[in-house]
Amino acid sequence: QTQLVESGGGLVQAGGSLRLSCAASGIVFSTKTLAWFRQAPGNEREFVAIITSNGGSTLYGSSVKGRFTISRDNAKNTLYLQINSLKPEDTAVYYCAASRYYSSSSTDYNYWGQGTQVTVSS
């Protein structure tokens, strides 16, 4: 059974940092493209960042570029998202997802975690 489990969310003040983790099981982790998406109340799911299976290439959404860093440890089957310089508009549920495609479209991802809440106070 495939499982993606996010952790590391919480309440933080603007300007602060968080590190999200996503632990995977039941998939051949090292062959998957991995991504982070986020969804705020009333909004559509938004692409945050993507990383190739070997970690050699990354891509970021325009609203997070320069503040967020995606990384992975294939030996630990874990995906990470380092979030710096947090803003209130970063408040959302953050999801990790896995796909065989290198895509920023959520419809191309067939494995999803349950999400972790990030709340940024001003």
Secondary structure as GFF3:
##gff-version 3
##sequence-region A 1 122
A	DSSP	beta_strand	3	7	.	.	.	ID=ss1
A	DSSP	beta_strand	10	13	.	.	.	ID=ss2
A	DSSP	beta_strand	18	25	.	.	.	ID=ss3
A	DSSP	three_ten_helix	29	31	.	.	.	ID=ss4
A	DSSP	beta_strand	33	39	.	.	.	ID=ss5
A	DSSP	beta_strand	46	51	.	.	.	ID=ss6
A	DSSP	beta_strand	58	60	.	.	.	ID=ss7
A	DSSP	beta_strand	68	73	.	.	.	ID=ss8
A	DSSP	beta_strand	78	83	.	.	.	ID=ss9
A	DSSP	three_ten_helix	88	90	.	.	.	ID=ss10
A	DSSP	beta_strand	92	99	.	.	.	ID=ss11
A	DSSP	three_ten_helix	106	108	.	.	.	ID=ss12
A	DSSP	beta_strand	111	112	.	.	.	ID=ss13
A	DSSP	beta_strand	116	121	.	.	.	ID=ss14
###
